[in-house]
């Protein structure tokens, strides 16, 4: 006789701040709907999550949720910055993947649905082996992700590698992006002369595995990226656009009168900056952060700093330890007198900030950002215009779309000059302030509508929840 097992979702994010934060929010929504969820972190990520958040206490309120961990194989002191992602993935192949496979094969409650980061191509074989449905969740932007899937065609037609140094040449073999994407707007890994480059090969392998999944999950909303989602459906017809997930979780918690969500940061947040913001006039502060992975040189830091001080605009700057090459702690970086003085007058520098709270603060009027996808969506939800200084992967694409398509900010890619920084800060915060705020508020309203009942993301989430409940494997 056969009987049906209960739905059990196993979630395995890429062990970096952005993907973990994003997938934890999805895990919490599924847990709210009484779905059994197992969430797999690396030991390194999990220890930092426990140290700096209330995640263990928060998820204890969901009896069907549990954390598991695997080693990532890297030494504790490894910086795990953006440049190290290739090493991280190689190390995990050897140390984490065999343990992950064993976990799924021996799970007390059989896993019925595996949600894994799209870069984890090994997930297709493991899901098939245990008879579970596989959903890939790429936590980058769909517009960025679509350029990954276009890479074989770009290579085949000779658009990648670039034939010369003209980065303003338009790209013609990325359907749906005609007239938008230039060479400089493609992901950073496209700027190589070697198509055997490790990251290029990883992306090509990912593209081959994506159609093997039963569905794709994205942290976006239909109104923002409908043309790109239409292109992605040609690869995988079953798409769940659930974002912005941080706002979606807040909406679901509020509707169930549950306690508000808190941070999933693996860095210690300095709440003193919120007190500083409380003393600043409305929309007078530009918030500056390059995220959890990007790094800059001391020269780049000084150019941005000069630009901020010279603009005369108030600023709140996050400079996390290790974000300036060659310096483990930003307090040890030599600082010119005029910059120190300008910061004392109208600036605040912290090691890490509660970003969602900061962007929601009425004193913040703009965001100088690395264009990571979580940061971009958080800025959009709060109606805060952006100045984009992208670093790697999808960020180059995101920054182009912010300026050229969504029109909620300026793209500063490939430039780190104090004059450009000053000019763009003044544009967003002063001369074009009303124009950008108006455009940003339109996007914010559509984002908020998407995650409330009747909205596209809310309906896609309900569909995902119902489909997960029917992804049941028969056992004897």
N, C-alpha and C positions, 0 to 999 in steps of 0.2 A: 504494500500500500504506500502511496506517496502522500506527503503532506507539505505544505508551504512553510518556508522559514520566514521569520520576521525580517523587515528591511533593515539592513546594516550598511551604513556608508563609511568607507575608509578614505580619509583625506590625506594626501601627501603633497605638501607645497614645496617649491624650491626654497631651501633654507636661507632666505634673505629677508630683511625687515619687511619690504613691500609685499611680496607674495604671502608671507605668514600672516601679516596683519589682515590682508584682504580675505584669505581663506578662513581665518578665524571668525570673521564676521559672517561669512556664509555658514560656517559650522554652527554658530550660535542661532542663526535663523532656523536651520534645520532642527536643532535641539529644541527650540521653542515650540516646534510642531511635533515634538515627541518622537522624532526619528533617532534611532540609535546611531551614534557617530563615534568613530575612533579617529583621532587626529595625531599624525606622526610628525614629530619634530626631531631635529638632530639634537644631540646632547648639548652642544654649544648654544644653540638658539634657546632651548628649553631653560637652561640655567639662567640665561639673561632675562628671559620672560618672567621667570619666577622672582628674580631679584628686583626687577623694576616695575612690576605690575601686580594687580590682584587677580590675575587670570585663573590661578588654581582655586581661589575662593569663589570667584564668579561662576566658573563652570561646574563647581560642586553642586550648584542649585539645579543642574540638569542631571538626573539620575542615569540617563542613557548616554552620557558623554564620558569619554576617557581620553587621556593623553598617553601616548607611547613614545619612546625615543629610540634613535639609532645613532651610532657614531658617524661623523662625517669623514673621519680618517685624517683630518688635518691637526697639526699641533695647536695647542691653546693660543699661542702667541701669533698665529697666522692672522694677517690683517682682515681677510675676508672682504676686501673692497671689490669694486666693480671689475678691476683688472684681474682679479683672482678667480673669477667665476669658472673659467675653463678648468683650472686646477681643482676647484671644489667639486665639479661634476665628475672629473676623472677619479678623484679620491673616493667619492661616494659610490661609484660603480664597483669599486673593489671592496669597500667596507660596509656600506649601508644596504646595497641592493640585495645581497644574499639573505640578510636578516629580514628585510622587508618581505621578500618572497616567502620565507618560512613563517612569518607572522600571519600572512594571508592564508597559507595552506593549513595552518594549525589553529586558526581562530576558533574560539569556543562557540561563538555565534557566527555561522558562515557569512562572509562578506558578499552582499548582493550588488553593491555599486561601488566602484572605485573612482574617486575624483582625484586626478593627478595633474601636476603641472605639465604643460605640453612638451617641455624639453625632456621629460622622462619617457623616452621612447620604449624603455624596457617594460613599461606598464601594459602595453598591448599584449605581450606574451603572458605576463602574470595574470591579467584579467581573464584571458582565454583559458588558462590552465585551471583556474578555480571556478570558471563558469559565471563570472560576474560581468555586469554591464560596465563599460568604461566611458567616463566623461572626462574630456580634457578641459582644464581650466587654465588658460593663459592669462595671467594678471596684468600683462601689458595692454596697451590700447588696441582695439580692433584695427584702427588705421595703421598702426605700427606692425601689428601681426600680419596684416594683409601684404605688406611689403616683404615679409619673410617668405610668404607663400608664393610671391611673384619672383623670388630669387632665381629659380631654375630658368624661367623665361628670360630674365634680365641677362643671365650668363649666356644662354643659347643665342640671344640676339646681339651679343657683344656690348650691351650697355654697362655691364659689370664684368671685369674690372674697367675702370674709366680709361679711355684712350689718351686723355690729356689732362691738363690741370684746370680746365674750365668747370668749376663747381656749379655754375649757374645754368649749365645745359639742362634742358627739360627732359624728364624721363617719359618715354612713350609706351613702355611695355608693362605698365601697372594699371590694368583696367579699373576705371572708376576714379583714377587719380590724374587723368590727363589735364594738363594745364595748371596743375597744383604742385606736383613734386619735382624738384630739381635734384641734381646729383647730391648737393650738399644736404638735402632733406632726407636722403635715404639713411637707414640705420648705420651707425658708426662702423660696423664690421664690413660694410661695402667699400670702405676706403682702403682696400688692400689690392696689391697686384697679384696676390697668390690665392687662387680659388681653392687650394688645398689647405688654406688657413684653418686652424682647429675650430674656430667659432663658425666660420662659413660652413664647414662640413657638419657641425652639430645642427645648424639651422636647416640645411638641406635634408638631413635625416629626419628632423622633426616634421618637415613638410610632407615626407613620405608616410609618416605614421598618423598624422591628423585625420585623414579620411577613414581610418580604421576604427575610430571611436564611434559610439552610439550618439554622441552629441557633443557640442562645444558650449562652454560657459564663458561669458564675458562680463566684466565689470564696466558696463556702459548702459546707455538707454537709447531707444529707437530714434527718438527725435534728434539726437546728436549725431548718430552715425548710420542712419538708414541706408545710404548708398553703399557704404562699406559692408554692412551686414548682408545686404543683397548679394554682393560679390562672394562673401564667405559661404553663403548658402549653396553656391555652385560646387563647393568642396565638401561641405557637410550640411545637409538640409535642416538638421535639427539643432537650432541655436537658441540658447537661453541668454537674453540680455537682461541682467539683474541689477544693474547699477543706477546711481552710485551706491555701492554696498554699504558704506558707512552711514549714509542717510537712510537707506532702506532698513538697516537694523534698528536705527533709532525710531523709525515710523512703526515698525512691528512691535517693538518693546512698548511704545506709548499706547498702541491700540490694545495691548493686553494688560496695560497698567502695571507693567513690570518695571523694575529699577532701571535707571538710565545706564547706558553702556559706558565703559571706561577704556583707558588706553591699552593697546597691545604693543607698546614700544619696548624694544630691547635695549634702549638707552635710557638713562635716568633723566627724567624731565625736571627742568628748573621752573617752578611755578612763579618765581619772583618776577619774571618778565610780564606776567599778567597784571600784577600790581603796578608795574611801570606803565603798561598800556592804559590802565585805569586813569592815569594822570594826564593823558594826551588828548588833544581835541579829536573830534570825529573825523575819520578817514584821512588823518594826517600822517600816518606811519606807513612806510614800506617795509614789509616783512621779507627777510632774506634767508634762504636756506638752500643748500645743494644736496639735501637728503642724506640718506644713511650709507651710501656706497661711493659717491663721487669724491674725487680729490682734486685739489688745485695746487699750483706752485705758489711760492711766496710772492713772486712777481704778480701773478694773477690776483692773488688776495689783495695786494697793495693797490692794483689798478681799480678793482671793485670798490675798495675802501675809499680811495681818493674820489672816485665818481660819486659815492654816496655822500661824503662830507661836502664836496663841492656843489652838490645839488641844493644844499640848504634844507633838504627834506629830513624829517625825523625818520630813524630806522631802528628796527629790531633785527639783529643778525644772529643766526645760529651758526656757531663754528664748533663742530663736534671734534673731540680729540682724534687726531690722525687724519683730519681732512686736508691739512696742508702738508704737502710732500716734504719729508725730512724733519718734521716736527711732530712728536707724539702728543704734545699738549699745546694748545694755542696760546696759553699764558707765557710760554717760553719764546714766542716769536718776537724778534725785535720790531718795534713799532715807531715810525716817525712821529715826532712831537706834535705836528699839526693834525695828524690823524687822531692821536690820543685826545687832544684838546677838543676837536670837532665832535668826537664820540661822547665826551663828557657833557657837552652842551646839548646834544639832541639825539644821542644814540644809546643803545643798550645791546651788549653782546653777551650771549649765554652759550653754554656747551650743547644744550638740547632743550627743546621747547614742546609744550603740549600743543601740537600743530593745529588740530581741529578747533581747539578752544581759541587759539591765537587768530586763526582766519575768521572765526565767527565774531571776533571782538569788534565793536563799532569804531575803535580808533584806527584799525587797519584799513588802508585804502588801496593797497596794491601788494603784489607778491613777486619778488625777484627769485625765480625758481629754476631748478635743474630740469624741470618738465617731466619728472617721474609721473606715472599715470595716477597713482593714489593722490599725490599732491595736486595734480591738475584738476581732478574731480573735486577734491576738497575745496579748492579755490573757486571752482564753478558754482558749487552748491551755495557758497556764501556770497556770490556775486562780486568777487574780488578780481579785478583785471591783473594780468600777468606780464612780467618781463621775463622772457625765456632764455636761459643760458644752458642748453642741453649738453649732456656729457656722453652718454652711450646708449646702445640698443634702440628702443623705440622712441627715445627722448627727442631725437632729431626730427622725427615725423610729427610727434606731438606739438613741438614748438612751431612748426610750419602751419599746422592746422589751427593752432591758437590764433595766429595772426591772419592767415590767408582765407580760412574757411569759416571758423567760428567767430572771428573778429572780436576776441575778448582780451587782446594784448599784443605785445610786440615780440618779435623773434630776434634775439641777439646772438644767434649761433655763429661760431667761428670768429668771434670778436671778444677781446677782453681789454678794452681801452678805456681809460678814465673819462675821456671826452664822450664816448658812446654811452657809457653807463650813466653819466650825468644827464645827457640829452634824453635818454629813454625814461629815466626816473622822473624828470621834469614833465615829459609828455604825459605819462600815465597818471602822475600825481597832481599836475597843474594844468598845462595848456590844453590837453585833450581829455581831462578827467571826466567831464560830464558825458562825453561820447562813449568812453570805455565803460563807465559805470552803467550807462543805459543798456549797452549791448550785453554786459555781464549779467545784469538783472533779468533780462529776457531768458538767457540760458539757465540761470538759477531757478526761475519759475518752472521751466520745462523739466529740469532735473527733479525738483521737489514733487511736481505732479506725477512723474513717472513712478515714484516709489510709494505713492499713497493708493488706497483702494480705487480700482478703475484705471490706474496708470499702467503703462506697458510693462514696466519692470515688475510691478506687483503681480500682474497677471502671469508673466513668464515664471516668476517664483512659485506661484500657486501651481502652475503646470508642472514645474520641476518636482515639487513636493509630492504631487499626486503620482507622477511617473516613477519617482523613486519608490514609493510605497507598492507599486506593482512590479518592480524589478526584483521579483522573488524567484530564487532558484529552487527547483524541486529536489528533494532529497528522499532517499528510500528509508 
